[in-house]
Amino acid sequence: MESSSEYLLKYIGRRFKIHRRLRGFSRESAARSLNISKRTLASYERGEREISLDKTIEMAELYRTTFKNLVDYYNVLEELPVDRITAGAER
């Protein structure tokens, strides 16, 4: 079973990819603007790698959105089944 933190990383990663595409950035051009490798950006978008708060803010600025809109945290919690939230709290 996937932990709640793994679920959140994947969900937020999908949000990164959606916003990048909405703004017309290729993965390569976005990575270059964020001063990271294309591979690193891909791992963020797949939810395989944690991202720093500073880099998330840079990404929000690049994609011309707010931090809150980029990560959409409150909607993530609404979508999580209760057992996933409590299972993650036990770790």
N, C-alpha and C positions, 0 to 999 in steps of 0.2 A: 504494500500500500504506500502510496506517495505521501510524504509528510506535507504539512500545511506550508512550510517554508519553500519546499520544492514546487508546490503548486503555485504559490505566489510568484516565484521567480519565472516560471513558465508563462504565467498569465501576463505579468508585466513585460516580459520579453516580447510577447506577441503585440503588446501595445506599442513598444518601441518600433517594431517592424511596420505596423500600420501607419504610425505617424511619419516614419521615414518615407514610405511610399506615397502617402497623401501629399507630402511636400515635394515629391518628385526627385528625391535623392536616390542614387544608386548606393549599394552598400559601400562601394569603393569611395565615392565622393563624400559620403557621410563620415566614413572612417578617417579619411584624410582631414576633413574639417575638425574632427574631434581629436585629432592627433593620436589615433590608435590604429592598430592593424585591422584589416578587413576580417581576419580570423577572430579577433577579439570582439568586434561588433557582432559577428555572426553568433558567437557563444553567448553574448548578452541577449540577443534576440531569441535564441533557443532556450533561454533560461538555464544554461549550463554553467554560468559564471556570475558571481555576484558583482554588482557595479557600485562604485562609490557614490555618495551623495553629490559630491562636486561634479562628477562626470554626468550624472543624471540631470543635474541643473544645466550643464553645458548642452546636453542633448535637447532639453526642453527649449532652450534659447535658439539652438540651431533650427529646430523644427517649428519655431515661432508658436509655441504653445506654453501653457503653464506647467509647472512641475506636477500639480494636482491632476491636471487633465492627462498628462503623459502617463502617470502611473495608475490613475483611476482607482485608488486604494479602496475607497468605500464600497464601490461596486464589487470589488473582489470579495470582500467579506460577506456581502449579501449572497454571492454565488457559492460560497463554500458550505458544504454540508456540515452540520454541527459536529459530527463525529470526526471530521478532519481537523476542525479547530481544536477540539479537546485532545485529540491524539498528538497534535503538534505541541501542545502545552506540556505534555508529559515528558518531553525530551529535554 
